[in-house]
Amino acid sequence: MSNRSNLMSSSVQPVAVPLNTAKPVSFEDTSIAFSAQSDFKLRKTYWLFALMNKGWLVKIGTFFMKLALKLQLPIKGVIKNTIFEQFCGGETIRDCEKTINSLHVAQVGTILDYSVEGEENEACFDNTVLEILRTIERASESQDIPFSVFKITGVAETDLLEAVQRGDVLTTEQQAAFDRVRNRVDTLCQRAHDRNVRIFIDAEESWIQDTIDCLAYTMMDRYNHEQCIVYNTYQMYRWEMYDQLTKAADVAREKGYFLGAKLVRGAYLEKERLRSHEDEYQDPIQATKEDTDRDFNRAIDFCLANRDVVSICLGTHNEYSCQYTMAHMKQMGIAPNDRHIYFAQLLGMSDNISYNLANAGYNVAKYVPYGPVEAVMPYLFRRAEENKSIAGQSSREFTLVKSELERRKGCKH
């Protein structure tokens, strides 16, 4: 332990490190971005993003899909062959094998994301644990799957997590339920540790995030002393998150374990602002998008400078953030394939980032959601909404696909 303590006593200095010899990366290179897609698949992608590029159509389409599912109308086939095919790997892990192999060819890893949502009962929580354990086992079988992932709300009632965060005196029944939550989380993290598989704990709403953080840090102190296994997620659109990240690193350094940090901008902006307004407490979200971007970049700088104790995954579809990270890695002499640094994007989005980064030798993985079509619809609705709400996201995807189709057409003449 003495050598470990000495190693963690100061930040890594960029000296005596092999030069970063990564190839220049252009996120405009569509030939690399869509190399895995046939002409037929690319045309389907083109029409899907053409539709998603129209906000009013997304709103109407989402409404009618929800209505059709509620009325149990036979639309599963339509959904499965369109939006589900674009953003999900399949209904089971076995179904995802084709996607896993396709990503592997492009040197892009897979993060199997069991995306079933909306059920809150003990049987469902236990079934979710069993499924996440299967993703860990599959990840342990090859290097094609560098991470597993789960949400705490997949194994715990939201109301219970909120009660714990408020500091409520739990009833005997509630305490027993929360003990089961801790046991489920520990079961997943211990299996990840035993199988040498890194595992993300996803971020959620601010009113349950403190509870999630406590669980995550307990797991890190338990399983991250030899290497970084457990990762917590930091939503940088929250104004206090940069300080929380740096304090977490200080604690990790003091206690002698590695901090796993997945950096994201955030996913619950509208919900967070509405609740803070209705309940009259301070809005936890940054005042401006520029403030979020500033803190995201500060977090990148901090993690790179402290990579002796911090391992990071940048979960981002922001091209500038990726270029910023690459530039700073090069400046600091950090190799593109440094095991402490990963980039990650969602399946079906930002292939221009994922595939071009991987082609240049950087560590990249795609989140590959899976689960029964009906059960993953809440996830798919969010994808549609996010593409609509993120400024220019659908337009960017649409333009890139259109450019590649035109390039291929030109190559045939």
N, C-alpha and C positions, 0 to 999 in steps of 0.2 A: 504493500500500500504506500510505502514511502516514495517510491518512484512515481507512482500515480499522483501523489500529492504535489510533488515537485513539478510534474508535467502541467498540472492545472493551476499553478501559482501565478501565471501571467498569460496574457494573450499571445497568440501565435504571431511571430514576426516574419515578414516576407523576405527571409534571407535563406540562402542555401537551399532554395526550392527549384526544381526543374522548371525551365521556361514553359509558359503556356504556348503551345504551338498549334492551337486550334485553327481550323480553316475559317475564313470569313463566313459569316452567316447572313444570308439575305432571306427575309421572310416573304419576299416577293417571288421566290423561286417556286412556282407551282408545279414544275416537272417533278421535283422532289416531294413536295407537299402531298400530291395526289397520286404518287407512284403506285400505291396499293389498290387504287380504284380502277375498275374496268370502265370503258366508255359508257356502258349501260348504267353502271352504278353511279357514275359521275353525273349523268343526265338526271337520274332520280334525285340526287343531292341538289342539283341545280334547281329543279322545280320545287323541291321542299323549301329551300331557303328563299326562293322567289315568293312563295306564299307567306313564309314567316316574316318576310321583309315588310309585309303590309300589316301594321299593328291592328287595324280594325278587323282584319280577317282572322288574326290569331285570337282576338277576344271572342268573336262570334264562334269560331271553330272549337275553342276550349269549352265554351258554354254548351254547345250541342253535344260534344263528346261526353261531358259530365252527365248531361241529361240522358243520353243514350245508354250510358253505363248504369245509371240509376234505374232506368226502365228495363234494363237487361235486354236491350236490342242487340241483334247480331252484328256488331261492328268490330269485334276483336280482330278479324282478319285484315280489315282496312288499317287499323291502328298498327298491327304487328308488321305490316309490309311498308309502313311509311315512317312515322315518327319513332316508333319503337325500334325499328331496324337501324335508324340513323344514330340513336343515342344509347342503345342497349346492346349487350353482347348476346342475350338470349334469356330463356326462362330458367335455365339451370347452369351450373358450372360446366357440365358436359357441352351444353349448347355454346358456351363461350370459347371452346377450344379453337374454333376456326379463327376467331378474332385474336386470341392469344398468339396463335401461330403467325397470323398476318402481321401483327405488330412486331413480333420477334424478327421477322425477315428484315424489317426496317430498323432494327436495334432499339425499338421502343418497348419498354416494359409494360406490364398490365397490373392494375390494381383492381382486384375483384371486389365490387361494391354491391353487397346484397341490399337492394333499395326498396324493400317492402316497408310500407309506412301505414300509420293510421290505426293500428290495433294495439290496445293497451290492456293486456291481461297476462297473468302469470304463465299460462301455457304458451302464448305467443312469444313472450320474452325468452322462455327456455328453448323454444324452437329456433329463435333467432341466434341464440348462443351456439346451438348445434350447427347451424349453417355457417356462422363465422368461423367456427372451428374447422369446418371443411375447407374454407378458403385458406386458412393457415396451413392446413395439411397440403393443399395443392401448391401453395407458394413454396413450401419446403422441398418440393420435388424438383424444382428447376430454378434457374436464375431469371426466367422470363417474367416472374411475378415478384418484384422487389419489396412490395408492401402488402399488408392486409389493412382493413379499415372497418370501423364501426362507429355508430352513434350511440351515446348513452341512452337516448330516448328509445332506442331499439330494444333495450333490456331493462327499462325502468319507466314508471309512470311519471309523466311531466309534473303532475300536481305534487307528487312526493318529492321530486327534486327541488321544486319551488319551496315547499315547506321547509326542507332542510336548509336551503339558502336563506330563508327569512329568519331562521333560528327558532322556529316553532318547537315547543315541547312535543315530541312525537308520542303518539299513543303506543301501546304495546304492539298493536298490529302494524302500525306504521314502521316502528323500529325493526320489527322482524322482516318487513318488506324491504327496508333499506339495507339490512344485513344481507339479504338475498341479492340485492343489486351489487353490493361490494364483492360478494362471492362470484357473481357472474363476470364482473370486470376482471377480477383476479384470475379466474379460470382462463379467460381469453389471453390476458397478458402473460400468464405463466406458460401457456401452450406456445405462444409466440416466442418467448424466451427459450423454451426447451427445444423448439424447432429452428431457432436462429432466424426468425422472420421478423422484420420490422413491422410495427403496427401503428396506424394513425387512430387517434381519438378525435373525431370531428367536433368542430365548434357548433354551438347552437345559440339560442336566444340569451340575452344578458341576464334575464331573471332566473335562469338555471345554470349559467356558465360558471359561477363561483363553485357550485357543487361539483360540476364536471372537472374544473381545474384541480380541486382537492383530490379527487379520485385519480386524476392523471398524474399528479406529482407524487402521490403515494406509490403508484405503480412504477414510476421512474426510479424512486429511491429503492424500490424492491428489486427491479430487474435491469437497471441501466448502469450498473457499476462496472461491468466488463466492457460493454459496448452499448451503442444507442439502439434500443429495441422499441421503447414506447415513445410516441410523439404526441404532444399536445398541439392544438391549432389556435393560432392567434389572428383574430379578425382586426386588421389595421384600420378599418373605418370607425373603430371605437377610439375615442380620444385618449383614453388612459392605457391603451394596449402596449405602446412602446415601452412605457415605464414598467408594466407588468412583465414584459419579456426580459428586460435587463435585470430586474429583481429575481426572476426565475433562474436566470443564468448564474447570478451571484450565489443563490441558495445551492444550486447544483454543484458549483465549484467548491463551496464550503463543505458540502456533505460528501463530495467525492463521487458523484455520478454524472453521467452525460445527459444533457438536455436535448430532447428531440423537439424541433419547432417546425411546424408547417405554417408558412405565412400565406394568408389570403387577405383579400380586401374585405369581403363580408357578403352575407347572403340574406339578411333579414332587415334591410334598411326601412322599408315602409312600415313593417310590423313594429319595429323598435320605436320609430318616431310617433306612430299612432298611440301606442301604449303609454309612452312617457308623457304625451300630451293629455291623454284621458285621465291618467293617474297622478298627474301634476308632479312629476319628479324630473330631475335634470336629464335631458336628452343625452344618451350615451354615445351618439354618433357624432363624428367630426362635423364641424360647421360647413366645410366645403370639400369637394372632391380633391382639390389641390392639397388640402391638409392630409387627406388619406394617402395620396401619392407620396407626399413628403415623408410621412412616417413609415410607409412601406419601404422606401429607399433607405431611410435611416436604419430600419430593421435589417435590411440586407447588409449594409455596411457593418453593423454590430455583429451579426452572425458570422460574416466572413472573417472579421478581425478576431473572433473568439472561437474559431472552429476547433480548437483543442478541446473545448467542452460542449460546443453547440453543433449539432448536425441539423441541416435545414432542407426542407422541400418547399420550393416556390410554387404554390398552387395558383397559377395566374394565366389569364388569357391576354394580358397586357404586353404588347410587343416591346414597348419602351423598357418595362421592368426587366425583361429578359436581356435586352441589349445592355442595359445598365449593369446587370449582374455579370454578364460576360466580360464587359470592359473592365470591371473592377477585379474579376478573377485574373485577367491577363495582367493588369497592373501589379497585382500582388504575387504573380508567379504561380497561381494555383492551376493545376492541371484540369482540363475540361472534365475528365472522368474521376475527379476527386470523390471518394466514396461518401464524403460528408455533405455533398451538395447534389440535389435533384431538382428537376423541373417537372411539373405535372399539369396536364390539361384533361378536360373531359372528352370522352369518346364522342366523335361526331362534330367536334368544334375545334377550331384553331389548329388544323393539321399543318398549316404553313409554319406554325411555331414548333410543334412537336417533331415533325419529320425533319425539318431543317436543322434543329438543334441536335437531334440524334445523328444525323448525317455528318455533323461537324465533330462528333465524339463526346458530346455532353450526355450526362445521365438524364434520361427522360422516361416518364411513364404516363400512361393514359388511365384515368378512372374508367372502368368498364362496369356500369351498372347492370344488374340482372335480377330476375325474379318473374313470377307470373305476371302476364300483361296487365290484368286488372289491378294487381297489388302495387305495381310500380307507376301507375298513372299519376299519383300526386307528384312523383319525381319528374315525370315527363311534362306535366303542366308547368312546373317551375322552370324547366329548360326553355319551354316556349316563351314564358313570361320574361325570363332573363334575357333571351335573345332580343325580345322586343324592347326591354327597358334599358339594357346596356347600350349606350349611345353608339350607333353605327355598327353593332355587332353583326346583325343579320345582313346588313348592307355589305360589310367587309367580307363575310363568308360568301355571299352571293357573287360579289365582284371577283373574288379569287377563283371560284369554280368556273365562272363564265370565262375568265382569262385562260384557264387551263383547257377548256373545251375549244376555244379559238386557237390556242397553240397546237393542240392535237390535230385540229382540222387543217391548219396550215402545213403541218408536217406530212400530211397525206397527199398534198398536192405538189 
